Amino acid sequence: MAYKITDACIKCGTCEGGCPTGAISEGEDTYVIDADACISCGTCEGNCPTGAIVEE
């Protein structure tokens, strides 16, 4: 199951740098996760300082 980034994202970039598959990129208002590239490892969720990343 892929993860998604909620509106609580402050665009700090921590999730993007920690993603082992490069599935996260900067979007207009928040970072976004490419569900096809996400391997559901949970690294992004654990690294997010605001808890903005949740399982879909």
C-alpha positions as CSV (number, residue, x, y, z in Angstrom):
1,M,0.0,0.0,0.0
2,A,1.4,3.4,-1.0
3,Y,1.7,6.4,1.2
4,K,0.4,9.9,0.6
5,I,1.4,13.3,1.9
6,T,-1.3,15.4,3.5
7,D,-1.7,19.2,3.8
8,A,0.3,19.2,7.0
9,C,3.4,19.1,4.8
10,I,5.7,22.1,5.3
11,K,7.9,21.3,2.3
12,C,11.0,20.7,4.3
13,G,12.3,18.0,1.9
14,T,13.2,15.4,4.5
15,C,11.0,12.8,2.9
16,E,12.4,13.3,-0.6
17,G,16.0,12.9,0.6
18,G,15.2,9.7,2.5
19,C,13.1,7.9,-0.1
20,P,15.1,4.8,-1.3
21,T,13.2,4.7,-4.6
22,G,13.0,8.4,-5.5
23,A,9.2,8.2,-5.4
24,I,8.9,11.6,-3.8
25,S,9.1,14.9,-5.6
26,E,8.2,18.5,-4.8
27,G,4.7,19.5,-5.8
28,E,3.0,22.8,-6.0
29,D,1.8,23.0,-2.3
30,T,3.3,19.9,-0.8
31,Y,5.7,17.1,-1.7
32,V,4.0,14.2,-3.6
33,I,4.5,10.5,-3.7
34,D,4.4,8.5,-7.0
35,A,2.3,5.5,-6.0
36,D,3.7,3.4,-8.8
37,A,7.3,3.9,-7.5
38,C,6.5,3.7,-3.8
39,I,7.5,0.4,-2.2
40,S,5.6,1.1,1.0
41,C,8.8,0.9,3.2
42,G,7.5,3.6,5.5
43,T,10.8,5.5,5.6
44,C,9.1,8.7,4.6
45,E,6.5,8.4,7.3
46,G,9.1,7.8,10.0
47,N,11.3,10.8,8.8
48,C,8.5,13.4,8.5
49,P,8.8,15.9,11.3
50,T,5.1,17.0,11.0
51,G,3.5,13.6,10.6
52,A,2.2,14.7,7.2
53,I,2.7,11.2,5.6
54,V,0.1,8.5,6.0
55,E,-0.7,5.2,4.5
56,E,-3.3,5.4,1.7
